[in-house]
């Protein structure tokens, strides 16, 4: 899930149904992919998501872990690990040479050959290393989209991952409040870890329906053990089952937001940045609660990107979507290769013969 603060709605355009043809023929069509150039300036938009899969945009599924089993009312949550293609050159350069928050596009195949927007979805990376990356995905088996495609993908099969991007954020943050709804915690976890490593204090409010939907329990336990003072985590359940409130708090509200994020933090100063990750509705509700709690000023409302949001959005040096790997160089057909090789050999022979004759003539002249 990609949070609202990454989206600049001024750049969102109507979706088009297009056929999966060569991307170079479709340069006039732009899909609503949450593109934010910010201070990066003019860049050539990537159209790799419109092209057919190729070696450099196919990632093998290495493993699948069921984090939450499906129920009658809720989808399963799977953790998927993929390998980078051999031509992957690393994360996009962004943020004036610093690290960014990485997203990838995953595209599902179109059974009828017609590309639609529900066949392309951006995902935050839970883990990114030299060998591959990991996603946490809600698996909606009854929907014809990327979620169902990833849910049915067999280990060892190739997924189409056409593009990657990096988003700028305030790396100098000292006190960061995070509100992470459901699977949105997959972005809070790696970002929070990075901030903690830089010496920041982080407070995470993790919001789930009930305790059965909690994910990454092991990872959070390790992080809390590593940063017992600078990291505080609270879990809030909107529909707690019997016994759930022994592990957390009831549904979050303005009073809970004020209690957890308000006031002075360890260093005696108030929170300086906020991260909200969830659905559009979740994020709107959270944003309204934060403003009502009075933790940050309302003076910015209606004046552009909120200055206290940790993601810089249109004010950042972002690396917009680009192909996951550079284009492959077409292989020369074997018949052509043999012809070229034969031609070169013939030229070499002719050249050597001419040079031998030239030397022989020079010697004859000297003797004369």
C-alpha positions in Angstrom: 0.0 0.0 0.0 1.3 3.4 -0.9 0.4 6.2 1.6 -1.5 9.3 0.6 1.3 11.6 1.5 3.3 10.3 -1.5 0.6 11.2 -4.0 0.4 14.5 -5.6 -3.2 14.5 -6.9 -2.5 17.2 -9.4 -0.5 14.6 -11.4 -3.2 11.9 -11.3 -5.0 11.5 -14.6 -7.7 9.2 -15.9 -6.9 5.6 -16.5 -6.7 4.2 -20.0 -7.3 0.7 -21.2 -4.4 -0.1 -23.6 -3.0 -3.2 -25.2 0.3 -4.6 -24.1 2.4 -3.4 -27.1 5.9 -2.0 -27.2 6.2 0.8 -24.7 7.9 3.1 -27.2 4.7 3.3 -29.2 2.7 4.4 -26.2 4.6 7.5 -25.0 1.6 9.7 -25.2 -0.3 7.7 -22.6 0.3 8.3 -18.9 -1.1 6.0 -16.2 -2.1 7.3 -12.7 0.9 5.9 -10.9 1.4 8.5 -8.1 4.3 10.1 -9.9 5.9 12.9 -7.8 8.8 14.7 -9.4 9.2 17.3 -6.6 12.5 19.1 -6.8 14.0 16.4 -9.1 13.0 18.5 -12.1 12.1 17.2 -15.5 12.7 13.5 -16.1 11.7 11.2 -18.9 8.7 9.1 -17.7 9.2 5.4 -17.6 6.9 3.4 -19.8 8.3 0.1 -18.8 5.0 -0.9 -17.1 3.4 -0.9 -20.5 5.9 -3.2 -22.1 6.0 -7.0 -22.2 8.1 -8.8 -19.5 11.8 -9.2 -20.3 14.8 -10.7 -18.5 15.6 -7.5 -16.6 12.0 -7.1 -15.2 11.3 -10.6 -14.1 11.9 -11.7 -10.5 11.8 -15.3 -9.3 9.7 -16.0 -6.2 12.0 -17.6 -3.7 9.7 -18.2 -0.7 6.3 -17.7 0.7 5.3 -17.3 4.3 1.7 -17.0 5.5 1.7 -14.3 8.1 -2.1 -14.3 8.6 -4.4 -17.0 7.4 -7.5 -16.1 5.5 -10.9 -16.1 7.3 -14.5 -15.8 6.2 -14.3 -12.0 6.4 -10.6 -11.1 5.9 -7.9 -11.9 3.3 -4.7 -13.8 4.1 -1.4 -11.9 4.4 1.6 -13.4 2.8 5.3 -12.5 3.0 7.0 -13.0 -0.4 10.7 -13.0 -1.1 11.9 -12.4 -4.6 15.4 -12.5 -6.3 16.6 -9.5 -8.2 17.3 -10.2 -11.9 20.9 -10.5 -12.8 20.9 -7.1 -14.6 19.5 -5.2 -11.6 21.8 -2.2 -10.9 20.6 -1.2 -7.4 18.2 1.3 -5.9 17.5 4.5 -7.9 19.7 7.4 -7.0 17.6 10.0 -5.2 17.5 12.4 -2.3 20.8 14.2 -3.2 22.7 10.9 -2.9 21.0 9.7 0.3 18.7 6.8 0.9 15.0 6.9 0.0 11.9 4.8 0.7 11.8 2.2 -2.1 8.7 1.0 -3.9 8.3 -1.4 -6.8 5.6 -1.9 -9.3 4.2 -5.4 -9.8 2.2 -6.1 -12.9 -0.2 -9.0 -13.4 -0.7 -10.5 -16.8 -3.8 -9.5 -18.8 -5.8 -12.6 -19.9 -7.4 -10.7 -22.8 -4.3 -8.7 -23.7 -5.8 -5.5 -22.5 -3.9 -3.6 -19.8 -5.9 -2.1 -17.0 -4.9 -0.1 -14.0 -5.9 -2.9 -11.5 -3.2 -5.0 -13.2 -0.4 -2.7 -11.9 0.2 -2.1 -8.2 2.9 -0.4 -6.2 4.4 -2.1 -3.1 6.6 -0.9 -0.3 9.6 -3.2 0.4 9.7 -4.8 3.8 13.3 -6.0 3.2 15.8 -5.0 0.5 19.2 -6.5 0.2 21.8 -7.3 -2.4 20.1 -10.7 -3.3 16.5 -9.7 -3.4 13.5 -8.0 -1.7 10.4 -8.9 0.3 6.8 -7.8 0.1 3.9 -8.2 2.5 0.7 -8.7 0.5 -3.0 -9.0 1.3 -4.2 -11.9 -0.9 -7.7 -11.2 -2.3 -8.3 -14.4 -4.2 -11.7 -13.2 -5.4 -10.3 -10.2 -7.2 -8.8 -10.2 -10.7 -5.8 -8.1 -10.0 -2.2 -8.2 -8.7 -3.1 -9.5 -5.3 -4.7 -12.7 -6.7 -1.8 -13.0 -9.2 0.8 -13.0 -6.4 -1.3 -15.3 -4.2 -1.4 -17.9 -6.9 2.3 -17.5 -8.0 4.3 -20.7 -7.4 7.7 -20.7 -5.7 10.3 -20.6 -8.5 8.0 -18.8 -10.9 8.7 -15.3 -12.3 6.8 -12.2 -11.4 6.7 -9.2 -13.6 8.3 -6.2 -11.7 8.7 -3.5 -14.4 9.7 -0.5 -12.3 11.2 0.8 -9.1 11.4 4.3 -7.5 12.8 6.0 -4.4 11.0 8.7 -2.3 12.7 11.4 -0.3 12.1 11.9 3.4 13.4 13.9 6.4 16.4 11.9 7.4 17.3 14.5 10.1 14.2 13.6 12.1 14.8 13.3 15.9 11.3 12.5 17.1 8.9 10.7 14.8 5.3 9.6 15.4 4.0 6.8 13.2 0.4 5.6 12.6 0.5 2.3 10.8 -2.8 0.7 9.7 -2.9 -3.0 9.1 -0.5 -4.1 6.4 0.8 -0.5 6.2 3.1 -1.6 9.0 5.3 -3.1 6.2 6.6 0.4 5.5 6.7 1.7 9.1 9.0 -1.2 10.2 12.0 -0.6 7.8 11.7 3.2 8.0 11.5 3.2 11.8 14.5 1.0 12.0 16.5 3.4 9.8 15.5 6.3 12.0 16.4 4.5 15.2 19.8 3.7 13.8 20.4 7.4 13.2 19.5 8.1 16.9 15.9 9.2 16.5 13.1 8.5 19.0 10.2 6.7 17.3 6.7 6.0 18.6 4.6 3.7 16.6 0.8 3.3 16.9 -0.1 0.0 15.1 -3.7 -0.3 14.3 -5.4 -3.6 13.5 -9.0 -5.0 13.7 -8.0 -7.5 16.3 -4.9 -9.4 17.6 -5.3 -12.2 15.0 -4.3 -9.6 12.2 -1.0 -8.7 13.8 2.0 -9.2 11.5 5.8 -8.9 12.0 5.6 -9.7 15.7 9.1 -11.3 15.8 10.6 -8.3 14.0 9.1 -5.8 16.3 10.1 -7.8 19.4 13.7 -7.7 18.2 13.6 -4.0 17.4 12.1 -3.2 20.8 14.8 -5.2 22.5 17.5 -3.4 20.5 16.1 0.1 21.3 14.3 -0.2 24.7 14.4 3.5 25.3 14.1 5.2 22.0 11.3 3.0 20.5 7.8 2.7 21.9 5.1 0.6 20.2 1.4 0.6 21.0 -1.1 -1.7 19.4 -4.7 -0.5 19.0 -7.6 -2.8 18.1 -10.8 -1.5 16.4 -12.8 -4.7 17.1 -11.0 -6.5 19.9 -11.8 -10.0 20.7 -11.9 -11.4 24.3 -8.3 -11.2 25.6 -7.0 -8.8 22.9 -6.9 -5.8 25.2 -4.4 -7.6 27.3 -2.0 -7.1 24.4 -3.0 -3.6 23.4 -5.5 -0.7 23.5 -9.1 -0.2 22.2 -9.8 1.8 19.0 -7.6 4.8 18.7 -9.2 8.3 19.0 -8.1 11.9 19.5 -7.4 11.4 23.2 -5.2 8.3 22.5 -3.3 10.2 19.9 -2.7 13.1 22.2 -1.6 10.8 25.0 0.9 8.8 22.9 2.3 11.5 20.6 1.6 14.7 22.5 3.7 16.6 25.0 7.5 16.5 25.3 9.5 13.4 24.4 12.7 12.1 25.9 14.8 15.1 25.0 12.2 17.5 26.3 11.0 18.6 22.9 7.7 17.7 21.0 7.3 15.4 18.0 8.7 17.0 14.9 7.5 14.6 12.1 4.6 12.2 11.4 4.2 9.1 9.2 0.8 7.8 8.3 0.5 4.5 6.3 -2.8 2.9 5.4 -5.8 3.2 3.1 -7.0 6.6 1.9 -9.8 6.6 4.4 -7.6 5.5 7.3 -5.1 8.2 6.5 -7.7 11.0 6.3 -9.2 9.9 9.7 -5.7 9.8 11.2 -4.8 13.2 9.8 -7.9 14.7 11.3 -7.3 13.2 14.7 -3.7 14.5 14.7 -4.9 18.0 13.9 -7.6 17.9 16.4 -5.2 16.7 19.1 -3.2 19.9 18.5 0.2 18.2 18.2 1.0 20.2 15.1 -0.3 23.6 13.9 -3.3 23.9 11.6 -1.7 27.0 10.0 -0.5 24.9 7.0 -4.0 23.5 6.1 -4.8 24.3 2.5 -1.3 25.6 1.8 0.3 22.6 0.1 2.2 19.6 1.5 2.1 19.6 5.3 5.6 20.5 6.6 5.4 17.9 9.5 4.8 14.9 7.3 8.1 12.9 7.2 7.8 12.1 3.5 8.8 15.2 1.6 6.4 14.5 -1.3 6.5 17.4 -3.9 9.2 19.1 -1.8 11.6 16.2 -2.0 14.4 15.1 -4.4 12.5 12.0 -5.5 13.6 9.3 -8.0 10.4 8.7 -10.1 9.5 5.4 -11.5 12.2 3.9 -13.8 12.8 0.5 -15.3 13.9 -2.1 -12.8 16.9 -2.9 -15.0 18.4 -1.2 -18.1 17.3 -2.4 -21.5 19.0 -5.6 -22.8 21.1 -5.3 -25.9 19.6 -7.4 -28.6 21.6 -10.5 -29.5 23.0 -10.5 -33.0 21.5 -13.4 -35.0 24.0 -16.3 -35.5 23.8 -16.2 -39.3 24.7 -12.5 -39.2 27.5 -13.1 -36.7 29.0 -15.7 -38.9 28.8 -13.4 -41.9 30.4 -10.6 -40.0 33.2 -12.8 -38.7 33.9 -14.2 -42.2 34.0 -10.7 -43.6 36.5 -9.6 -41.0 38.7 -12.6 -41.5 38.7 -12.0 -45.3 39.8 -8.3 -44.7 42.6 -9.4 -42.4 43.9 -11.9 -45.0 43.7 -9.3 -47.7 45.5 -6.8 -45.5 48.3 -9.2 -44.6 48.8 -10.2 -48.2 49.0 -6.5 -49.3 51.5 -5.8 -46.5 53.7 -8.8 -47.5 53.8 -7.6 -51.1 54.7 -4.1 -50.0 57.6 -5.3 -47.9 58.9 -7.5 -50.8 58.9 -4.6 -53.2 60.8 -2.4 -50.8 63.5 -5.1 -50.5 63.8 -5.4 -54.2 64.3 -1.7 -54.6 67.0 -1.6 -52.0 68.9 -4.4 -53.7 68.6 -2.6 -57.0 
